[in-house]
Amino acid sequence: MRLLRPARSLDAGRLGAMMTEAAPHWKPMLHSGAEDIAHVGEMIARGWVTVAEQGAPVGFIAREGRYIHALFVSAAAQRAGIGRALLDAAQQAEDQLDLWTFEANAPARRFYEAAGFTVVGRGTGINNAEGLPDVQYRWQSTTPQRQERKA
């Protein structure tokens, strides 16, 4: 059974570990595990984080309105629909979503494109700490009722 819920401050350790766990696969390790935990703690304090839980947290999305700051799923829970459930909830809440991901993160790019996101920009890496080329994605609702409701 999957549950989506607002994150609590005590989730920061497990969620930060998910960020740390994912980093070596596609980007340089610029932050320690403690820094990842602190970063997630800040996002939780701002009310941006929704957790996917299956007995314990297995994934999370950090969203500030229409902008997705982060989406991570633990390695053990990947390919089980967790990321899609988190993204579906965000798509239900907004008529448009924007995010950036690294060009080298091919699995994330495939995931977002399969969810209907399109490329709207590219960066050389000059605007991110990692110095890596990145890609800006946007999703726009095509449901007329959602567009009217938001107007």
C-alpha positions as CSV (number, residue, x, y, z in Angstrom):
1,M,0.0,0.0,0.0
2,R,1.4,3.4,-1.0
3,L,0.7,6.5,0.9
4,L,1.5,10.1,-0.1
5,R,1.7,12.5,2.8
6,P,3.4,15.8,3.8
7,A,6.9,15.3,5.0
8,R,7.7,15.7,8.7
9,S,11.0,17.0,10.0
10,L,12.0,13.5,11.2
11,D,11.9,12.3,7.5
12,A,15.0,14.5,6.6
13,G,17.5,11.8,7.4
14,R,16.0,9.1,5.2
15,L,15.1,11.5,2.4
16,G,18.6,13.1,2.5
17,A,20.1,9.6,2.3
18,M,18.1,9.0,-1.0
19,M,19.7,12.1,-2.5
20,T,23.2,11.0,-1.4
21,E,22.6,7.5,-2.7
22,A,21.6,8.8,-6.2
23,A,24.4,11.3,-6.7
24,P,27.3,9.0,-7.7
25,H,25.4,7.5,-10.5
26,W,25.3,10.6,-12.7
27,K,26.9,13.6,-11.0
28,P,29.9,14.5,-8.9
29,M,29.6,14.3,-5.1
30,L,29.7,17.9,-4.1
31,H,27.7,17.5,-0.8
32,S,28.2,15.3,2.2
33,G,25.3,13.1,3.5
34,A,24.9,15.6,6.3
35,E,24.5,18.5,3.8
36,D,21.9,16.5,1.9
37,I,20.0,16.0,5.1
38,A,20.2,19.7,5.9
39,H,19.0,20.6,2.4
40,V,16.0,18.3,2.6
41,G,15.3,19.6,6.1
42,E,15.1,23.2,4.7
43,M,12.7,22.0,1.9
44,I,10.5,20.2,4.5
45,A,10.5,23.4,6.7
46,R,9.2,25.4,3.7
47,G,6.4,22.9,3.2
48,W,7.5,21.8,-0.3
49,V,8.0,18.0,0.4
50,T,5.6,15.2,-0.2
51,V,6.7,11.7,0.9
52,A,5.7,8.4,-0.7
53,E,5.6,5.8,2.1
54,Q,5.3,2.0,2.2
55,G,5.7,1.4,5.8
56,A,8.7,3.8,5.7
57,P,9.5,6.6,3.2
58,V,10.5,5.3,-0.2
59,G,10.5,8.5,-2.2
60,F,9.7,12.2,-2.2
61,I,9.0,15.2,-4.3
62,A,9.9,18.8,-3.4
63,R,7.6,21.2,-5.2
64,E,7.3,25.0,-4.8
65,G,4.1,25.7,-6.6
66,R,4.8,24.9,-10.3
67,Y,8.5,24.3,-9.8
68,I,9.8,20.8,-8.9
69,H,13.1,21.2,-6.9
70,A,13.7,17.5,-6.4
71,L,12.2,14.0,-7.1
72,F,14.0,11.0,-5.6
73,V,13.0,7.3,-5.1
74,S,15.2,5.0,-3.1
75,A,17.1,2.5,-5.2
76,A,15.2,-0.5,-3.6
77,A,11.8,1.0,-4.6
78,Q,12.6,2.2,-8.1
79,R,10.5,0.9,-11.1
80,A,7.6,0.3,-8.7
81,G,5.5,3.4,-9.7
82,I,6.6,5.5,-6.7
83,G,8.0,8.3,-8.8
84,R,5.0,8.3,-11.1
85,A,2.6,8.5,-8.1
86,L,4.5,11.5,-6.8
87,L,4.5,13.2,-10.2
88,D,0.8,12.4,-10.8
89,A,-0.1,14.1,-7.6
90,A,1.9,17.2,-8.6
91,Q,0.2,17.1,-12.0
92,Q,-3.2,17.0,-10.3
93,A,-2.3,20.0,-8.2
94,E,-1.0,22.3,-11.0
95,D,-1.8,23.0,-14.6
96,Q,1.9,23.5,-15.4
97,L,5.1,22.1,-13.9
98,D,8.7,23.1,-14.6
99,L,12.0,21.5,-13.6
100,W,15.7,21.1,-14.5
101,T,17.6,17.9,-14.6
102,F,21.1,17.1,-15.7
103,E,21.7,16.1,-19.3
104,A,23.7,13.1,-18.1
105,N,20.8,11.8,-16.0
106,A,19.3,9.8,-18.9
107,P,16.9,7.7,-16.7
108,A,15.3,10.9,-15.3
109,R,15.0,12.4,-18.7
110,R,13.2,9.3,-20.0
111,F,11.0,9.4,-17.0
112,Y,9.9,13.0,-17.4
113,E,9.5,12.7,-21.2
114,A,7.2,9.6,-20.7
115,A,5.2,11.7,-18.2
116,G,4.5,14.3,-20.9
117,F,7.3,16.8,-20.1
118,T,8.9,18.6,-23.1
119,V,12.3,20.3,-23.3
120,V,12.0,24.1,-23.2
121,G,15.6,25.0,-22.5
122,R,19.2,23.9,-22.1
123,G,22.0,25.0,-19.9
124,T,25.8,24.7,-20.2
125,G,26.3,24.1,-16.5
126,I,27.3,27.7,-15.8
127,N,24.2,28.1,-13.6
128,N,24.5,25.0,-11.4
129,A,27.1,24.0,-8.7
130,E,28.0,20.8,-10.5
131,G,29.0,22.6,-13.7
132,L,27.2,20.0,-15.8
133,P,25.0,20.7,-18.8
134,D,21.3,20.6,-17.8
135,V,17.9,20.4,-19.5
136,Q,14.8,22.4,-18.6
137,Y,11.5,20.6,-18.8
138,R,7.9,21.7,-18.8
139,W,4.6,19.9,-18.5
140,Q,1.4,21.6,-19.4
141,S,-2.1,20.3,-18.7
142,T,-4.2,19.7,-21.8
143,T,-7.4,19.2,-19.8
144,P,-9.7,22.2,-20.6
145,Q,-11.4,22.0,-17.1
146,R,-8.1,22.4,-15.4
147,Q,-7.1,25.4,-17.5
148,E,-10.5,27.1,-16.8
149,R,-10.3,26.4,-13.1
150,K,-6.8,28.0,-12.9
151,A,-7.8,31.1,-14.9
